[in-house]
Amino acid sequence: MICPYCGKEMKKGYIPAAKMALMWIPESDKVPVTIFSKTKTGVNLTDVPIWKMQKVTSFYCTDCRVVVTPVEKQ
């Protein structure tokens, strides 16, 4: 993936979710009540890691120090 800030190639990797699902939530909203809940107003990035670790593919730019996580349609 090409960095949207500097145009250089980014490093591919992942962000692990070991105890709770990863999600992006608007700053005006609250975190869901339980670890099994999903966000209704934000974006769910992984499932809840019940039996095995979940992960979301992300890309890191070493120059800009930014992480980009493409999100699948929900």
ZAMI-801253 format. One record per atom (N, C-alpha, C): y, z, x negated; residue number from 1; atom name. Coordinates in steps of 0.2 Angstrom, whole numbers. Atoms other than C-alpha are relative to their C-alpha. Layout:
SITE | Y | Z | X | NUM | CA $
...
END
This chain:
SITE | -6 | 0 | -4 | 1 | N $
SITE | 0 | 0 | 0 | 1 | CA $
SITE | 6 | 0 | -4 | 1 | C $
SITE | -7 | 1 | 4 | 2 | N $
SITE | 18 | -4 | -6 | 2 | CA $
SITE | 4 | 6 | 3 | 2 | C $
SITE | -5 | -5 | -2 | 3 | N $
SITE | 30 | 10 | -6 | 3 | CA $
SITE | 6 | -3 | 4 | 3 | C $
SITE | -5 | 2 | -4 | 4 | N $
SITE | 43 | 8 | 7 | 4 | CA $
SITE | 7 | 1 | -3 | 4 | C $
SITE | -7 | -2 | 3 | 5 | N $
SITE | 57 | 16 | -4 | 5 | CA $
SITE | 1 | -4 | -6 | 5 | C $
SITE | -1 | 3 | 6 | 6 | N $
SITE | 54 | 8 | -21 | 6 | CA $
SITE | -3 | -7 | -1 | 6 | C $
SITE | 4 | 7 | 0 | 7 | N $
SITE | 42 | -7 | -18 | 7 | CA $
SITE | -5 | 0 | -5 | 7 | C $
SITE | 6 | 0 | 5 | 8 | N $
SITE | 29 | -1 | -31 | 8 | CA $
SITE | -6 | 1 | 4 | 8 | C $
SITE | 6 | -2 | -2 | 9 | N $
SITE | 11 | 1 | -28 | 9 | CA $
SITE | -1 | 7 | 1 | 9 | C $
SITE | 1 | -7 | -1 | 10 | N $
SITE | 6 | 18 | -21 | 10 | CA $
SITE | -8 | 1 | -1 | 10 | C $
SITE | 7 | -2 | 1 | 11 | N $
SITE | -10 | 28 | -25 | 11 | CA $
SITE | -3 | 2 | 6 | 11 | C $
SITE | 4 | -2 | -7 | 12 | N $
SITE | -23 | 29 | -11 | 12 | CA $
SITE | -4 | 6 | -1 | 12 | C $
SITE | 3 | -6 | 0 | 13 | N $
SITE | -30 | 46 | -7 | 13 | CA $
SITE | -1 | 3 | 7 | 13 | C $
SITE | 1 | -3 | -7 | 14 | N $
SITE | -33 | 58 | 7 | 14 | CA $
SITE | 3 | 7 | 0 | 14 | C $
SITE | -2 | -7 | -1 | 15 | N $
SITE | -27 | 74 | 14 | 15 | CA $
SITE | -5 | 4 | 4 | 15 | C $
SITE | 5 | -3 | -4 | 16 | N $
SITE | -41 | 86 | 19 | 16 | CA $
SITE | 2 | 5 | 5 | 16 | C $
SITE | -1 | -5 | -6 | 17 | N $
SITE | -42 | 96 | 35 | 17 | CA $
SITE | -6 | 4 | 0 | 17 | C $
SITE | 6 | -4 | 1 | 18 | N $
SITE | -54 | 111 | 32 | 18 | CA $
SITE | -1 | 5 | 6 | 18 | C $
SITE | 1 | -5 | -6 | 19 | N $
SITE | -50 | 124 | 46 | 19 | CA $
SITE | 3 | -2 | 6 | 19 | C $
SITE | -4 | 2 | -6 | 20 | N $
SITE | -38 | 115 | 58 | 20 | CA $
SITE | 1 | -7 | 0 | 20 | C $
SITE | -1 | 7 | 0 | 21 | N $
SITE | -35 | 98 | 63 | 21 | CA $
SITE | 7 | -1 | -2 | 21 | C $
SITE | -7 | 2 | 2 | 22 | N $
SITE | -20 | 89 | 55 | 22 | CA $
SITE | 4 | -3 | 6 | 22 | C $
SITE | -4 | 3 | -5 | 23 | N $
SITE | -6 | 84 | 66 | 23 | CA $
SITE | 7 | 0 | -2 | 23 | C $
SITE | -7 | 0 | 1 | 24 | N $
SITE | 12 | 79 | 66 | 24 | CA $
SITE | 3 | 2 | 6 | 24 | C $
SITE | -3 | -3 | -6 | 25 | N $
SITE | 23 | 89 | 78 | 25 | CA $
SITE | 7 | -1 | 0 | 25 | C $
SITE | -7 | 0 | 1 | 26 | N $
SITE | 41 | 86 | 82 | 26 | CA $
SITE | 3 | 7 | -1 | 26 | C $
SITE | -3 | -7 | 1 | 27 | N $
SITE | 52 | 100 | 76 | 27 | CA $
SITE | 2 | 4 | 6 | 27 | C $
SITE | -2 | -4 | -6 | 28 | N $
SITE | 57 | 105 | 93 | 28 | CA $
SITE | -6 | 2 | 4 | 28 | C $
SITE | 6 | -2 | -4 | 29 | N $
SITE | 39 | 108 | 99 | 29 | CA $
SITE | -3 | 5 | -4 | 29 | C $
SITE | 4 | -5 | 3 | 30 | N $
SITE | 27 | 122 | 95 | 30 | CA $
SITE | -7 | -2 | -2 | 30 | C $
SITE | 7 | 1 | 2 | 31 | N $
SITE | 10 | 122 | 86 | 31 | CA $
SITE | -4 | 2 | 6 | 31 | C $
SITE | 4 | -2 | -5 | 32 | N $
SITE | -4 | 121 | 99 | 32 | CA $
SITE | -3 | 7 | -1 | 32 | C $
SITE | 2 | -7 | 0 | 33 | N $
SITE | -11 | 138 | 104 | 33 | CA $
SITE | -6 | 2 | -4 | 33 | C $
SITE | 7 | -2 | 3 | 34 | N $
SITE | -29 | 137 | 98 | 34 | CA $
SITE | -1 | -6 | -5 | 34 | C $
SITE | 2 | 5 | 5 | 35 | N $
SITE | -37 | 127 | 83 | 35 | CA $
SITE | -3 | -6 | 3 | 35 | C $
SITE | 3 | 5 | -4 | 36 | N $
SITE | -46 | 117 | 96 | 36 | CA $
SITE | 4 | -5 | 4 | 36 | C $
SITE | -5 | 3 | -4 | 37 | N $
SITE | -30 | 111 | 105 | 37 | CA $
SITE | 2 | -7 | -4 | 37 | C $
SITE | -3 | 6 | 3 | 38 | N $
SITE | -23 | 94 | 102 | 38 | CA $
SITE | 8 | 0 | 2 | 38 | C $
SITE | -7 | 1 | -1 | 39 | N $
SITE | -4 | 90 | 101 | 39 | CA $
SITE | 1 | -5 | 6 | 39 | C $
SITE | -1 | 5 | -5 | 40 | N $
SITE | 2 | 82 | 117 | 40 | CA $
SITE | 7 | -4 | -1 | 40 | C $
SITE | -7 | 3 | 1 | 41 | N $
SITE | 20 | 77 | 111 | 41 | CA $
SITE | 0 | -3 | -7 | 41 | C $
SITE | 0 | 2 | 7 | 42 | N $
SITE | 15 | 74 | 92 | 42 | CA $
SITE | -5 | -5 | -1 | 42 | C $
SITE | 5 | 5 | 2 | 43 | N $
SITE | 2 | 63 | 83 | 43 | CA $
SITE | -6 | 4 | -3 | 43 | C $
SITE | 6 | -3 | 3 | 44 | N $
SITE | -16 | 69 | 80 | 44 | CA $
SITE | -2 | -4 | -6 | 44 | C $
SITE | 2 | 4 | 6 | 45 | N $
SITE | -20 | 64 | 62 | 45 | CA $
SITE | -8 | 1 | -1 | 45 | C $
SITE | 7 | -1 | 1 | 46 | N $
SITE | -38 | 71 | 62 | 46 | CA $
SITE | -3 | 3 | 6 | 46 | C $
SITE | 3 | -5 | -5 | 47 | N $
SITE | -51 | 79 | 73 | 47 | CA $
SITE | -1 | 7 | -2 | 47 | C $
SITE | 1 | -7 | 2 | 48 | N $
SITE | -55 | 97 | 73 | 48 | CA $
SITE | -6 | 0 | -5 | 48 | C $
SITE | 6 | 0 | 5 | 49 | N $
SITE | -66 | 100 | 57 | 49 | CA $
SITE | -5 | 6 | 2 | 49 | C $
SITE | 5 | -5 | -2 | 50 | N $
SITE | -80 | 110 | 66 | 50 | CA $
SITE | -6 | 0 | -5 | 50 | C $
SITE | 6 | 0 | 4 | 51 | N $
SITE | -96 | 105 | 56 | 51 | CA $
SITE | 2 | -3 | -7 | 51 | C $
SITE | -1 | 3 | 6 | 52 | N $
SITE | -88 | 95 | 42 | 52 | CA $
SITE | 8 | -1 | -1 | 52 | C $
SITE | -7 | 1 | 2 | 53 | N $
SITE | -71 | 93 | 33 | 53 | CA $
SITE | 2 | -7 | 3 | 53 | C $
SITE | -3 | 6 | -2 | 54 | N $
SITE | -60 | 80 | 41 | 54 | CA $
SITE | 5 | -2 | -5 | 54 | C $
SITE | -5 | 2 | 5 | 55 | N $
SITE | -48 | 69 | 31 | 55 | CA $
SITE | 4 | -6 | 3 | 55 | C $
SITE | -4 | 5 | -2 | 56 | N $
SITE | -34 | 57 | 34 | 56 | CA $
SITE | 2 | -4 | -7 | 56 | C $
SITE | -2 | 5 | 5 | 57 | N $
SITE | -31 | 42 | 22 | 57 | CA $
SITE | 8 | 0 | -1 | 57 | C $
SITE | -7 | -1 | 1 | 58 | N $
SITE | -14 | 44 | 14 | 58 | CA $
SITE | 2 | -4 | -7 | 58 | C $
SITE | -2 | 3 | 6 | 59 | N $
SITE | -4 | 35 | 0 | 59 | CA $
SITE | 6 | 4 | -3 | 59 | C $
SITE | -5 | -4 | 4 | 60 | N $
SITE | 7 | 43 | -14 | 60 | CA $
SITE | 3 | -4 | -5 | 60 | C $
SITE | -4 | 3 | 5 | 61 | N $
SITE | 21 | 36 | -24 | 61 | CA $
SITE | 2 | 5 | -5 | 61 | C $
SITE | -1 | -5 | 6 | 62 | N $
SITE | 22 | 44 | -41 | 62 | CA $
SITE | 8 | 0 | -2 | 62 | C $
SITE | -7 | 0 | 1 | 63 | N $
SITE | 40 | 38 | -43 | 63 | CA $
SITE | 5 | 3 | 5 | 63 | C $
SITE | -4 | -3 | -6 | 64 | N $
SITE | 47 | 43 | -26 | 64 | CA $
SITE | -2 | 7 | 2 | 64 | C $
SITE | 3 | -7 | -2 | 65 | N $
SITE | 36 | 58 | -24 | 65 | CA $
SITE | 0 | 0 | 8 | 65 | C $
SITE | 0 | 0 | -7 | 66 | N $
SITE | 33 | 53 | -6 | 66 | CA $
SITE | -7 | -2 | 2 | 66 | C $
SITE | 6 | 1 | -2 | 67 | N $
SITE | 17 | 53 | 4 | 67 | CA $
SITE | 0 | -4 | 7 | 67 | C $
SITE | 0 | 4 | -6 | 68 | N $
SITE | 14 | 40 | 18 | 68 | CA $
SITE | -7 | 0 | 3 | 68 | C $
SITE | 7 | 0 | -4 | 69 | N $
SITE | 0 | 42 | 31 | 69 | CA $
SITE | 0 | -4 | 6 | 69 | C $
SITE | 0 | 5 | -6 | 70 | N $
SITE | -3 | 27 | 42 | 70 | CA $
SITE | -4 | 4 | 6 | 70 | C $
SITE | 3 | -3 | -5 | 71 | N $
SITE | -8 | 33 | 59 | 71 | CA $
SITE | -3 | -5 | 5 | 71 | C $
SITE | 3 | 4 | -4 | 72 | N $
SITE | -21 | 25 | 70 | 72 | CA $
SITE | 3 | 0 | 7 | 72 | C $
SITE | -3 | 0 | -7 | 73 | N $
SITE | -16 | 20 | 88 | 73 | CA $
SITE | -4 | 6 | 4 | 73 | C $
SITE | 3 | -6 | -4 | 74 | N $
SITE | -20 | 35 | 100 | 74 | CA $
SITE | 0 | -2 | 7 | 74 | C $
END
